[in-house]
Amino acid sequence: DLPESMLLESAADLAALLQIKEKYLLLGCGRIAAPEDNPQQILLAQAAPGKTEKVTATLQKRLETVQRAFPGYPSAQAGRVITAGDYALFVTADDMDTVQQEIMDYFIGGK
């Protein structure tokens, strides 16, 4: 729940944020907390065929940038990039083990 946030509604929005070619994404969306002192973010990308590694690496770079920018914030430091098939998800949250399990259950368990 990020009520004060910037909404990314398309692959073009996500590509612009990540500074990658839009053709690498089939779809993309996300939210980034609007206050500059809040590291909470969730970004979801579906990679184009053959581009999953590139998209995942780009999200990992974003995670590293956020972690450097917010060294004292547990949610930033616990953030992860999670991949499932051709989807890659970047999340910063305090309880990443639970978040990751829920995501994997959704993608793998079909819940």
Steps between C-alpha positions, in 0.01 A plus 500: 500500500673814375232773502750779433680350206598538139310250287667332204227372272676364195810336362600842363483653850711221648749505213548875549556458875748215453663659196467191283351450157123466507523203260656297785167509686167345406341675794599694804343682788578611852483750779770708660439680828470872436673633813873526432580340836296184434675215315187289444464383142346220303579455132375214282632420155419230252806460282484460126617159372871457564524816714427364849866515609537858373183615677595320823849653494350846449265455797793372709690818413195702611497309830867574559440870429210510747706318764784751463256793517327369816770335713309535829167365377430130570245473217757621245770270631263202501378573145526229236463426135287190455465317170238250393506393137519812284382726785735699720382685808689760702365550853614687807320396819585422860392133490640386168488129587120517525470719190722267297304194613170661404637594159640155433173339615314718253725430203586138570209383710237665285330669797 
